[in-house]
Amino acid sequence: MKHPFLVAAPMLLALAGTAAANDLPEYTLVIKNHVYQPSKLKVPAGTKFRLIVNNQDATPEEFESTDFNREKIVLPNSSITVYVGPLRAGNYGFFGDFHQSTAQGRLIVE
């Protein structure tokens, strides 16, 4: 028979991870007319955060950053969640891979 703690421990860890994820600061970017709004987003240094990317266009976009190593498709009229950080102070670019000429933005980490 397994010890009750050994059975419950994975469940407790999963719940703790969920609680920690819910406590993260959250920021939202909107893609509209193939442009990120806001195009500059200030976030705190040394803090993990949740970034919601809401695509209000009728076409898909790919949220991408080579500076903080993220890449994720955002379907038309839908949202994605991207976890970022913690990052050091500085400027980090991101872009829409499908509309690189207009979908450009920066994280200003302070």
Biopython code that builds the backbone (N, CA, C, O; Angstrom):
import numpy as np
from Bio.PDB.StructureBuilder import StructureBuilder

atoms = [
    (1, "MET", "N", (0.832, -1.186, 0.000)),
    (1, "MET", "CA", (0.000, 0.000, 0.000)),
    (1, "MET", "C", (0.875, 1.247, 0.000)),
    (1, "MET", "O", (1.825, 1.352, 0.776)),
    (2, "LYS", "N", (0.547, 2.182, -0.872)),
    (2, "LYS", "CA", (1.310, 3.427, -0.942)),
    (2, "LYS", "C", (0.990, 4.309, 0.253)),
    (2, "LYS", "O", (-0.124, 4.319, 0.777)),
    (3, "HIS", "N", (1.998, 5.038, 0.654)),
    (3, "HIS", "CA", (1.813, 5.990, 1.741)),
    (3, "HIS", "C", (0.892, 7.107, 1.248)),
    (3, "HIS", "O", (1.067, 7.568, 0.120)),
    (4, "PRO", "N", (-0.100, 7.571, 2.059)),
    (4, "PRO", "CA", (-1.054, 8.598, 1.613)),
    (4, "PRO", "C", (-0.371, 9.873, 1.123)),
    (4, "PRO", "O", (-0.847, 10.506, 0.181)),
    (5, "PHE", "N", (0.744, 10.255, 1.758)),
    (5, "PHE", "CA", (1.437, 11.470, 1.323)),
    (5, "PHE", "C", (1.990, 11.310, -0.092)),
    (5, "PHE", "O", (1.946, 12.255, -0.880)),
    (6, "LEU", "N", (2.503, 10.140, -0.418)),
    (6, "LEU", "CA", (3.065, 9.912, -1.745)),
    (6, "LEU", "C", (1.984, 9.969, -2.821)),
    (6, "LEU", "O", (2.262, 10.340, -3.961)),
    (7, "VAL", "N", (0.779, 9.612, -2.472)),
    (7, "VAL", "CA", (-0.336, 9.688, -3.416)),
    (7, "VAL", "C", (-0.799, 11.132, -3.560)),
    (7, "VAL", "O", (-1.091, 11.577, -4.670)),
    (8, "ALA", "N", (-0.869, 11.869, -2.455)),
    (8, "ALA", "CA", (-1.393, 13.237, -2.461)),
    (8, "ALA", "C", (-0.365, 14.259, -2.938)),
    (8, "ALA", "O", (-0.757, 15.311, -3.443)),
    (9, "ALA", "N", (0.918, 13.996, -2.800)),
    (9, "ALA", "CA", (1.954, 14.977, -3.126)),
    (9, "ALA", "C", (1.859, 15.502, -4.556)),
    (9, "ALA", "O", (1.924, 16.717, -4.743)),
    (10, "PRO", "N", (1.708, 14.645, -5.584)),
    (10, "PRO", "CA", (1.595, 15.189, -6.938)),
    (10, "PRO", "C", (0.395, 16.126, -7.111)),
    (10, "PRO", "O", (0.472, 17.119, -7.834)),
    (11, "MET", "N", (-0.726, 15.793, -6.431)),
    (11, "MET", "CA", (-1.900, 16.653, -6.517)),
    (11, "MET", "C", (-1.632, 17.996, -5.856)),
    (11, "MET", "O", (-2.043, 19.032, -6.380)),
    (12, "LEU", "N", (-0.955, 17.998, -4.719)),
    (12, "LEU", "CA", (-0.627, 19.240, -4.025)),
    (12, "LEU", "C", (0.315, 20.092, -4.855)),
    (12, "LEU", "O", (0.147, 21.310, -4.916)),
    (13, "LEU", "N", (1.294, 19.484, -5.489)),
    (13, "LEU", "CA", (2.214, 20.223, -6.350)),
    (13, "LEU", "C", (1.484, 20.838, -7.536)),
    (13, "LEU", "O", (1.764, 21.976, -7.912)),
    (14, "ALA", "N", (0.563, 20.107, -8.121)),
    (14, "ALA", "CA", (-0.213, 20.632, -9.243)),
    (14, "ALA", "C", (-1.053, 21.817, -8.804)),
    (14, "ALA", "O", (-1.123, 22.823, -9.510)),
    (15, "LEU", "N", (-1.688, 21.710, -7.653)),
    (15, "LEU", "CA", (-2.495, 22.815, -7.136)),
    (15, "LEU", "C", (-1.626, 24.021, -6.805)),
    (15, "LEU", "O", (-2.022, 25.156, -7.069)),
    (16, "ALA", "N", (-0.468, 23.798, -6.241)),
    (16, "ALA", "CA", (0.445, 24.898, -5.926)),
    (16, "ALA", "C", (0.899, 25.595, -7.195)),
    (16, "ALA", "O", (1.001, 26.821, -7.223)),
    (17, "GLY", "N", (1.173, 24.830, -8.252)),
    (17, "GLY", "CA", (1.563, 25.431, -9.534)),
    (17, "GLY", "C", (0.445, 26.260, -10.116)),
    (17, "GLY", "O", (0.702, 27.320, -10.687)),
    (18, "THR", "N", (-0.793, 25.809, -9.988)),
    (18, "THR", "CA", (-1.947, 26.559, -10.478)),
    (18, "THR", "C", (-2.108, 27.843, -9.686)),
    (18, "THR", "O", (-2.344, 28.904, -10.265)),
    (19, "ALA", "N", (-1.984, 27.759, -8.368)),
    (19, "ALA", "CA", (-2.111, 28.954, -7.537)),
    (19, "ALA", "C", (-1.022, 29.953, -7.883)),
    (19, "ALA", "O", (-1.290, 31.151, -7.969)),
    (20, "ALA", "N", (0.210, 29.480, -8.083)),
    (20, "ALA", "CA", (1.312, 30.369, -8.438)),
    (20, "ALA", "C", (1.055, 31.035, -9.784)),
    (20, "ALA", "O", (1.326, 32.225, -9.940)),
    (21, "ALA", "N", (0.539, 30.293, -10.753)),
    (21, "ALA", "CA", (0.250, 30.861, -12.071)),
    (21, "ALA", "C", (-0.854, 31.909, -11.976)),
    (21, "ALA", "O", (-0.824, 32.905, -12.698)),
    (22, "ASN", "N", (-1.831, 31.694, -11.090)),
    (22, "ASN", "CA", (-2.913, 32.659, -10.927)),
    (22, "ASN", "C", (-2.449, 33.940, -10.254)),
    (22, "ASN", "O", (-3.083, 34.982, -10.416)),
    (23, "ASP", "N", (-1.351, 33.883, -9.500)),
    (23, "ASP", "CA", (-0.827, 35.054, -8.797)),
    (23, "ASP", "C", (0.076, 35.916, -9.673)),
    (23, "ASP", "O", (0.514, 36.979, -9.234)),
    (24, "LEU", "N", (0.362, 35.492, -10.882)),
    (24, "LEU", "CA", (1.271, 36.237, -11.749)),
    (24, "LEU", "C", (0.631, 37.533, -12.232)),
    (24, "LEU", "O", (-0.575, 37.579, -12.474)),
    (25, "PRO", "N", (1.445, 38.600, -12.375)),
    (25, "PRO", "CA", (0.928, 39.810, -13.014)),
    (25, "PRO", "C", (0.516, 39.482, -14.451)),
    (25, "PRO", "O", (1.122, 38.631, -15.102)),
    (26, "GLU", "N", (-0.512, 40.162, -14.930)),
    (26, "GLU", "CA", (-1.026, 39.895, -16.278)),
    (26, "GLU", "C", (-1.068, 41.184, -17.087)),
    (26, "GLU", "O", (-1.473, 42.237, -16.596)),
    (27, "TYR", "N", (-0.639, 41.073, -18.340)),
    (27, "TYR", "CA", (-0.648, 42.195, -19.277)),
    (27, "TYR", "C", (-1.312, 41.735, -20.562)),
    (27, "TYR", "O", (-1.263, 40.552, -20.902)),
    (28, "THR", "N", (-1.931, 42.661, -21.275)),
    (28, "THR", "CA", (-2.644, 42.303, -22.497)),
    (28, "THR", "C", (-2.127, 43.097, -23.676)),
    (28, "THR", "O", (-1.937, 44.310, -23.590)),
    (29, "LEU", "N", (-1.899, 42.400, -24.781)),
    (29, "LEU", "CA", (-1.612, 43.012, -26.075)),
    (29, "LEU", "C", (-2.771, 42.688, -27.001)),
    (29, "LEU", "O", (-3.288, 41.571, -26.986)),
    (30, "VAL", "N", (-3.178, 43.653, -27.801)),
    (30, "VAL", "CA", (-4.238, 43.447, -28.782)),
    (30, "VAL", "C", (-3.625, 43.587, -30.168)),
    (30, "VAL", "O", (-2.851, 44.510, -30.425)),
    (31, "ILE", "N", (-3.975, 42.667, -31.054)),
    (31, "ILE", "CA", (-3.595, 42.779, -32.464)),
    (31, "ILE", "C", (-4.840, 43.252, -33.213)),
    (31, "ILE", "O", (-5.858, 42.560, -33.240)),
    (32, "LYS", "N", (-4.750, 44.416, -33.811)),
    (32, "LYS", "CA", (-5.877, 44.953, -34.577)),
    (32, "LYS", "C", (-5.318, 45.639, -35.815)),
    (32, "LYS", "O", (-4.424, 46.480, -35.717)),
    (33, "ASN", "N", (-5.845, 45.279, -36.974)),
    (33, "ASN", "CA", (-5.334, 45.791, -38.255)),
    (33, "ASN", "C", (-3.841, 45.486, -38.402)),
    (33, "ASN", "O", (-3.080, 46.283, -38.951)),
    (34, "HIS", "N", (-3.443, 44.315, -37.900)),
    (34, "HIS", "CA", (-2.062, 43.823, -37.997)),
    (34, "HIS", "C", (-1.065, 44.730, -37.278)),
    (34, "HIS", "O", (0.087, 44.853, -37.693)),
    (35, "VAL", "N", (-1.524, 45.365, -36.193)),
    (35, "VAL", "CA", (-0.688, 46.242, -35.371)),
    (35, "VAL", "C", (-0.896, 45.857, -33.912)),
    (35, "VAL", "O", (-2.023, 45.605, -33.487)),
    (36, "TYR", "N", (0.211, 45.810, -33.130)),
    (36, "TYR", "CA", (0.100, 45.551, -31.702)),
    (36, "TYR", "C", (-0.297, 46.823, -30.971)),
    (36, "TYR", "O", (0.248, 47.898, -31.224)),
    (37, "GLN", "N", (-1.254, 46.685, -30.061)),
    (37, "GLN", "CA", (-1.681, 47.798, -29.226)),
    (37, "GLN", "C", (-1.634, 47.346, -27.779)),
    (37, "GLN", "O", (-2.359, 46.411, -27.438)),
    (38, "PRO", "N", (-0.847, 47.930, -26.914)),
    (38, "PRO", "CA", (0.101, 48.994, -27.209)),
    (38, "PRO", "C", (1.342, 48.423, -27.908)),
    (38, "PRO", "O", (1.623, 47.227, -27.831)),
    (39, "SER", "N", (2.054, 49.286, -28.571)),
    (39, "SER", "CA", (3.271, 48.820, -29.244)),
    (39, "SER", "C", (4.451, 48.767, -28.280)),
    (39, "SER", "O", (5.444, 48.091, -28.549)),
    (40, "LYS", "N", (4.345, 49.484, -27.145)),
    (40, "LYS", "CA", (5.358, 49.429, -26.084)),
    (40, "LYS", "C", (4.644, 49.104, -24.787)),
    (40, "LYS", "O", (3.678, 49.763, -24.404)),
    (41, "LEU", "N", (5.144, 48.070, -24.119)),
    (41, "LEU", "CA", (4.512, 47.602, -22.895)),
    (41, "LEU", "C", (5.561, 47.558, -21.794)),
    (41, "LEU", "O", (6.575, 46.873, -21.930)),
    (42, "LYS", "N", (5.321, 48.295, -20.686)),
    (42, "LYS", "CA", (6.256, 48.301, -19.560)),
    (42, "LYS", "C", (5.905, 47.182, -18.587)),
    (42, "LYS", "O", (4.754, 47.025, -18.182)),
    (43, "VAL", "N", (6.929, 46.406, -18.221)),
    (43, "VAL", "CA", (6.772, 45.301, -17.268)),
    (43, "VAL", "C", (7.922, 45.363, -16.268)),
    (43, "VAL", "O", (8.973, 45.928, -16.571)),
    (44, "PRO", "N", (7.737, 44.786, -15.074)),
    (44, "PRO", "CA", (8.796, 44.831, -14.064)),
    (44, "PRO", "C", (9.922, 43.829, -14.338)),
    (44, "PRO", "O", (9.689, 42.716, -14.809)),
    (45, "ALA", "N", (11.132, 44.253, -14.031)),
    (45, "ALA", "CA", (12.293, 43.363, -14.157)),
    (45, "ALA", "C", (12.244, 42.302, -13.068)),
    (45, "ALA", "O", (11.719, 42.539, -11.980)),
    (46, "GLY", "N", (12.790, 41.135, -13.367)),
    (46, "GLY", "CA", (12.916, 40.074, -12.379)),
    (46, "GLY", "C", (11.615, 39.422, -11.962)),
    (46, "GLY", "O", (11.562, 38.766, -10.922)),
    (47, "THR", "N", (10.563, 39.589, -12.753)),
    (47, "THR", "CA", (9.246, 39.055, -12.402)),
    (47, "THR", "C", (8.680, 38.249, -13.560)),
    (47, "THR", "O", (8.630, 38.727, -14.693)),
    (48, "LYS", "N", (8.254, 37.027, -13.272)),
    (48, "LYS", "CA", (7.553, 36.241, -14.287)),
    (48, "LYS", "C", (6.153, 36.826, -14.425)),
    (48, "LYS", "O", (5.553, 37.234, -13.431)),
    (49, "PHE", "N", (5.624, 36.872, -15.653)),
    (49, "PHE", "CA", (4.293, 37.408, -15.866)),
    (49, "PHE", "C", (3.584, 36.667, -16.988)),
    (49, "PHE", "O", (4.190, 35.942, -17.777)),
    (50, "ARG", "N", (2.277, 36.880, -17.025)),
    (50, "ARG", "CA", (1.418, 36.275, -18.041)),
    (50, "ARG", "C", (1.065, 37.367, -19.043)),
    (50, "ARG", "O", (0.626, 38.454, -18.670)),
    (51, "LEU", "N", (1.267, 37.057, -20.325)),
    (51, "LEU", "CA", (0.949, 37.985, -21.408)),
    (51, "LEU", "C", (-0.199, 37.392, -22.213)),
    (51, "LEU", "O", (-0.074, 36.308, -22.782)),
    (52, "ILE", "N", (-1.315, 38.109, -22.257)),
    (52, "ILE", "CA", (-2.466, 37.696, -23.052)),
    (52, "ILE", "C", (-2.370, 38.430, -24.381)),
    (52, "ILE", "O", (-2.294, 39.659, -24.412)),
    (53, "VAL", "N", (-2.372, 37.689, -25.465)),
    (53, "VAL", "CA", (-2.329, 38.282, -26.810)),
    (53, "VAL", "C", (-3.683, 38.015, -27.455)),
    (53, "VAL", "O", (-4.047, 36.868, -27.715)),
    (54, "ASN", "N", (-4.416, 39.082, -27.706)),
    (54, "ASN", "CA", (-5.770, 39.011, -28.245)),
    (54, "ASN", "C", (-5.746, 39.461, -29.701)),
    (54, "ASN", "O", (-5.470, 40.625, -29.993)),
    (55, "ASN", "N", (-6.034, 38.544, -30.601)),
    (55, "ASN", "CA", (-6.046, 38.841, -32.039)),
    (55, "ASN", "C", (-7.462, 39.194, -32.470)),
    (55, "ASN", "O", (-8.330, 38.323, -32.540)),
    (56, "GLN", "N", (-7.695, 40.472, -32.759)),
    (56, "GLN", "CA", (-9.014, 40.931, -33.187)),
    (56, "GLN", "C", (-9.150, 40.956, -34.703)),
    (56, "GLN", "O", (-10.174, 41.395, -35.225)),
    (57, "ASP", "N", (-8.140, 40.494, -35.405)),
    (57, "ASP", "CA", (-8.187, 40.448, -36.871)),
    (57, "ASP", "C", (-8.866, 39.168, -37.350)),
    (57, "ASP", "O", (-9.027, 38.206, -36.599)),
    (58, "ALA", "N", (-9.260, 39.185, -38.624)),
    (58, "ALA", "CA", (-9.923, 38.027, -39.238)),
    (58, "ALA", "C", (-8.923, 37.022, -39.799)),
    (58, "ALA", "O", (-9.319, 36.025, -40.402)),
    (59, "THR", "N", (-7.634, 37.277, -39.605)),
    (59, "THR", "CA", (-6.582, 36.378, -40.082)),
    (59, "THR", "C", (-5.689, 35.983, -38.912)),
    (59, "THR", "O", (-5.600, 36.722, -37.931)),
    (60, "PRO", "N", (-5.027, 34.834, -38.997)),
    (60, "PRO", "CA", (-4.138, 34.428, -37.906)),
    (60, "PRO", "C", (-2.889, 35.294, -37.860)),
    (60, "PRO", "O", (-2.533, 35.957, -38.834)),
    (61, "GLU", "N", (-2.239, 35.273, -36.715)),
    (61, "GLU", "CA", (-0.952, 35.942, -36.536)),
    (61, "GLU", "C", (-0.079, 35.018, -35.706)),
    (61, "GLU", "O", (-0.573, 34.157, -34.978)),
    (62, "GLU", "N", (1.215, 35.208, -35.827)),
    (62, "GLU", "CA", (2.137, 34.447, -34.992)),
    (62, "GLU", "C", (2.880, 35.419, -34.102)),
    (62, "GLU", "O", (3.698, 36.202, -34.583)),
    (63, "PHE", "N", (2.602, 35.378, -32.804)),
    (63, "PHE", "CA", (3.335, 36.182, -31.833)),
    (63, "PHE", "C", (4.718, 35.576, -31.709)),
    (63, "PHE", "O", (4.863, 34.382, -31.445)),
    (64, "GLU", "N", (5.738, 36.408, -31.902)),
    (64, "GLU", "CA", (7.097, 35.869, -31.866)),
    (64, "GLU", "C", (8.060, 36.875, -31.273)),
    (64, "GLU", "O", (7.931, 38.082, -31.480)),
    (65, "SER", "N", (9.032, 36.356, -30.529)),
    (65, "SER", "CA", (10.143, 37.159, -30.030)),
    (65, "SER", "C", (11.396, 36.306, -30.033)),
    (65, "SER", "O", (11.448, 35.258, -29.391)),
    (66, "THR", "N", (12.397, 36.757, -30.754)),
    (66, "THR", "CA", (13.696, 36.097, -30.686)),
    (66, "THR", "C", (14.458, 36.595, -29.461)),
    (66, "THR", "O", (15.365, 35.917, -28.979)),
    (67, "ASP", "N", (14.090, 37.792, -28.946)),
    (67, "ASP", "CA", (14.761, 38.360, -27.769)),
    (67, "ASP", "C", (14.452, 37.590, -26.490)),
    (67, "ASP", "O", (15.335, 37.418, -25.650)),
    (68, "PHE", "N", (13.203, 37.121, -26.324)),
    (68, "PHE", "CA", (12.874, 36.331, -25.133)),
    (68, "PHE", "C", (12.317, 34.953, -25.494)),
    (68, "PHE", "O", (11.647, 34.305, -24.690)),
    (69, "ASN", "N", (12.610, 34.527, -26.711)),
    (69, "ASN", "CA", (12.424, 33.142, -27.153)),
    (69, "ASN", "C", (10.997, 32.605, -26.983)),
    (69, "ASN", "O", (10.766, 31.627, -26.271)),
    (70, "ARG", "N", (10.057, 33.261, -27.646)),
    (70, "ARG", "CA", (8.665, 32.794, -27.651)),
    (70, "ARG", "C", (8.144, 32.811, -29.078)),
    (70, "ARG", "O", (8.543, 33.640, -29.895)),
    (71, "GLU", "N", (7.239, 31.870, -29.361)),
    (71, "GLU", "CA", (6.637, 31.765, -30.689)),
    (71, "GLU", "C", (5.328, 31.001, -30.537)),
    (71, "GLU", "O", (5.316, 29.850, -30.103)),
    (72, "LYS", "N", (4.222, 31.656, -30.901)),
    (72, "LYS", "CA", (2.925, 30.999, -30.728)),
    (72, "LYS", "C", (1.909, 31.594, -31.702)),
    (72, "LYS", "O", (1.829, 32.811, -31.863)),
    (73, "ILE", "N", (1.138, 30.723, -32.347)),
    (73, "ILE", "CA", (0.090, 31.137, -33.286)),
    (73, "ILE", "C", (-1.112, 31.675, -32.505)),
    (73, "ILE", "O", (-1.519, 31.109, -31.490)),
    (74, "VAL", "N", (-1.670, 32.790, -33.009)),
    (74, "VAL", "CA", (-2.899, 33.349, -32.453)),
    (74, "VAL", "C", (-3.947, 33.290, -33.556)),
    (74, "VAL", "O", (-3.846, 34.004, -34.554)),
    (75, "LEU", "N", (-4.940, 32.449, -33.380)),
    (75, "LEU", "CA", (-5.989, 32.301, -34.392)),
    (75, "LEU", "C", (-6.822, 33.576, -34.496)),
    (75, "LEU", "O", (-6.809, 34.399, -33.580)),
    (76, "PRO", "N", (-7.550, 33.748, -35.606)),
    (76, "PRO", "CA", (-8.389, 34.939, -35.768)),
    (76, "PRO", "C", (-9.417, 35.041, -34.640)),
    (76, "PRO", "O", (-9.985, 34.039, -34.207)),
    (77, "ASN", "N", (-9.641, 36.265, -34.178)),
    (77, "ASN", "CA", (-10.654, 36.543, -33.154)),
    (77, "ASN", "C", (-10.534, 35.636, -31.934)),
    (77, "ASN", "O", (-11.534, 35.146, -31.411)),
    (78, "SER", "N", (-9.305, 35.420, -31.491)),
    (78, "SER", "CA", (-9.081, 34.610, -30.297)),
    (78, "SER", "C", (-7.846, 35.106, -29.551)),
    (78, "SER", "O", (-7.157, 36.023, -29.996)),
    (79, "SER", "N", (-7.587, 34.484, -28.416)),
    (79, "SER", "CA", (-6.481, 34.907, -27.558)),
    (79, "SER", "C", (-5.597, 33.721, -27.200)),
    (79, "SER", "O", (-6.024, 32.567, -27.231)),
    (80, "ILE", "N", (-4.351, 34.040, -26.858)),
    (80, "ILE", "CA", (-3.413, 33.059, -26.331)),
    (80, "ILE", "C", (-2.812, 33.621, -25.049)),
    (80, "ILE", "O", (-2.876, 34.822, -24.788)),
    (81, "THR", "N", (-2.237, 32.740, -24.268)),
    (81, "THR", "CA", (-1.499, 33.135, -23.082)),
    (81, "THR", "C", (-0.049, 32.724, -23.271)),
    (81, "THR", "O", (0.249, 31.591, -23.649)),
    (82, "VAL", "N", (0.854, 33.671, -22.999)),
    (82, "VAL", "CA", (2.287, 33.424, -23.098)),
    (82, "VAL", "C", (2.894, 33.781, -21.749)),
    (82, "VAL", "O", (2.668, 34.876, -21.232)),
    (83, "TYR", "N", (3.662, 32.864, -21.180)),
    (83, "TYR", "CA", (4.349, 33.144, -19.928)),
    (83, "TYR", "C", (5.751, 33.629, -20.254)),
    (83, "TYR", "O", (6.467, 33.016, -21.046)),
    (84, "VAL", "N", (6.136, 34.754, -19.625)),
    (84, "VAL", "CA", (7.411, 35.398, -19.934)),
    (84, "VAL", "C", (8.123, 35.715, -18.626)),
    (84, "VAL", "O", (7.500, 36.025, -17.611)),
    (85, "GLY", "N", (9.441, 35.628, -18.686)),
    (85, "GLY", "CA", (10.263, 36.093, -17.586)),
    (85, "GLY", "C", (10.626, 34.987, -16.620)),
    (85, "GLY", "O", (10.301, 33.812, -16.793)),
    (86, "PRO", "N", (11.321, 35.439, -15.592)),
    (86, "PRO", "CA", (11.718, 36.811, -15.320)),
    (86, "PRO", "C", (12.800, 37.291, -16.288)),
    (86, "PRO", "O", (13.674, 36.528, -16.703)),
    (87, "LEU", "N", (12.715, 38.578, -16.636)),
    (87, "LEU", "CA", (13.667, 39.193, -17.565)),
    (87, "LEU", "C", (14.487, 40.252, -16.837)),
    (87, "LEU", "O", (14.025, 40.865, -15.875)),
    (88, "ARG", "N", (15.697, 40.452, -17.311)),
    (88, "ARG", "CA", (16.532, 41.543, -16.812)),
    (88, "ARG", "C", (16.043, 42.850, -17.417)),
    (88, "ARG", "O", (15.384, 42.855, -18.457)),
    (89, "ALA", "N", (16.370, 43.953, -16.762)),
    (89, "ALA", "CA", (16.012, 45.278, -17.278)),
    (89, "ALA", "C", (16.570, 45.442, -18.690)),
    (89, "ALA", "O", (17.694, 45.031, -18.979)),
    (90, "GLY", "N", (15.772, 46.046, -19.558)),
    (90, "GLY", "CA", (16.191, 46.268, -20.937)),
    (90, "GLY", "C", (14.987, 46.335, -21.856)),
    (90, "GLY", "O", (13.844, 46.384, -21.402)),
    (91, "ASN", "N", (15.254, 46.336, -23.144)),
    (91, "ASN", "CA", (14.212, 46.364, -24.176)),
    (91, "ASN", "C", (14.235, 45.057, -24.942)),
    (91, "ASN", "O", (15.292, 44.576, -25.349)),
    (92, "TYR", "N", (13.054, 44.489, -25.132)),
    (92, "TYR", "CA", (12.917, 43.205, -25.808)),
    (92, "TYR", "C", (11.872, 43.351, -26.908)),
    (92, "TYR", "O", (10.734, 43.737, -26.644)),
    (93, "GLY", "N", (12.257, 43.044, -28.127)),
    (93, "GLY", "CA", (11.332, 43.159, -29.240)),
    (93, "GLY", "C", (10.436, 41.948, -29.392)),
    (93, "GLY", "O", (10.791, 40.834, -29.006)),
    (94, "PHE", "N", (9.253, 42.191, -29.968)),
    (94, "PHE", "CA", (8.361, 41.116, -30.383)),
    (94, "PHE", "C", (7.699, 41.555, -31.680)),
    (94, "PHE", "O", (7.664, 42.745, -31.995)),
    (95, "PHE", "N", (7.173, 40.587, -32.433)),
    (95, "PHE", "CA", (6.579, 40.922, -33.723)),
    (95, "PHE", "C", (5.561, 39.874, -34.125)),
    (95, "PHE", "O", (5.511, 38.773, -33.576)),
    (96, "GLY", "N", (4.756, 40.249, -35.095)),
    (96, "GLY", "CA", (3.833, 39.306, -35.714)),
    (96, "GLY", "C", (4.522, 38.743, -36.940)),
    (96, "GLY", "O", (4.772, 39.471, -37.902)),
    (97, "ASP", "N", (4.825, 37.487, -36.918)),
    (97, "ASP", "CA", (5.615, 36.890, -38.002)),
    (97, "ASP", "C", (4.899, 36.949, -39.349)),
    (97, "ASP", "O", (5.560, 36.982, -40.387)),
    (98, "PHE", "N", (3.570, 36.964, -39.359)),
    (98, "PHE", "CA", (2.832, 36.987, -40.620)),
    (98, "PHE", "C", (2.671, 38.398, -41.187)),
    (98, "PHE", "O", (2.337, 38.554, -42.361)),
    (99, "HIS", "N", (2.906, 39.435, -40.359)),
    (99, "HIS", "CA", (2.774, 40.833, -40.800)),
    (99, "HIS", "C", (3.909, 41.654, -40.184)),
    (99, "HIS", "O", (3.676, 42.608, -39.442)),
    (100, "GLN", "N", (5.126, 41.263, -40.506)),
    (100, "GLN", "CA", (6.297, 41.863, -39.869)),
    (100, "GLN", "C", (6.450, 43.352, -40.133)),
    (100, "GLN", "O", (7.055, 44.061, -39.328)),
    (101, "SER", "N", (5.917, 43.835, -41.240)),
    (101, "SER", "CA", (6.086, 45.264, -41.544)),
    (101, "SER", "C", (5.240, 46.151, -40.628)),
    (101, "SER", "O", (5.578, 47.319, -40.435)),
    (102, "THR", "N", (4.156, 45.631, -40.065)),
    (102, "THR", "CA", (3.285, 46.453, -39.218)),
    (102, "THR", "C", (3.172, 45.955, -37.780)),
    (102, "THR", "O", (3.007, 46.764, -36.867)),
    (103, "ALA", "N", (3.256, 44.669, -37.561)),
    (103, "ALA", "CA", (3.053, 44.101, -36.222)),
    (103, "ALA", "C", (4.390, 44.035, -35.488)),
    (103, "ALA", "O", (5.043, 42.992, -35.455)),
    (104, "GLN", "N", (4.783, 45.163, -34.903)),
    (104, "GLN", "CA", (6.046, 45.284, -34.191)),
    (104, "GLN", "C", (5.781, 45.857, -32.812)),
    (104, "GLN", "O", (4.907, 46.709, -32.651)),
    (105, "GLY", "N", (6.526, 45.400, -31.815)),
    (105, "GLY", "CA", (6.376, 45.953, -30.478)),
    (105, "GLY", "C", (7.598, 45.715, -29.630)),
    (105, "GLY", "O", (8.532, 45.019, -30.029)),
    (106, "ARG", "N", (7.575, 46.320, -28.423)),
    (106, "ARG", "CA", (8.701, 46.196, -27.492)),
    (106, "ARG", "C", (8.193, 46.030, -26.077)),
    (106, "ARG", "O", (7.228, 46.674, -25.665)),
    (107, "LEU", "N", (8.858, 45.157, -25.340)),
    (107, "LEU", "CA", (8.692, 45.094, -23.889)),
    (107, "LEU", "C", (9.760, 45.985, -23.290)),
    (107, "LEU", "O", (10.947, 45.814, -23.567)),
    (108, "ILE", "N", (9.343, 46.932, -22.475)),
    (108, "ILE", "CA", (10.273, 47.788, -21.749)),
    (108, "ILE", "C", (10.315, 47.223, -20.335)),
    (108, "ILE", "O", (9.347, 47.338, -19.583)),
    (109, "VAL", "N", (11.435, 46.615, -19.981)),
    (109, "VAL", "CA", (11.556, 45.944, -18.691)),
    (109, "VAL", "C", (12.358, 46.853, -17.771)),
    (109, "VAL", "O", (13.516, 47.174, -18.038)),
    (110, "GLU", "N", (11.713, 47.260, -16.677)),
    (110, "GLU", "CA", (12.340, 48.199, -15.732)),
    (110, "GLU", "C", (12.390, 47.631, -14.331)),
    (110, "GLU", "O", (12.884, 48.289, -13.415)),
]
sb = StructureBuilder()
sb.init_structure("model")
sb.init_model(0)
sb.init_chain("A")
sb.init_seg("    ")
for serial, (resi, resn, name, xyz) in enumerate(atoms, 1):
    if name == "N":
        sb.init_residue(resn, " ", resi, " ")
    sb.init_atom(name, np.array(xyz, "f"), 0.0, 1.0, " ", f" {name:<3s}", serial, name[0])
structure = sb.get_structure()
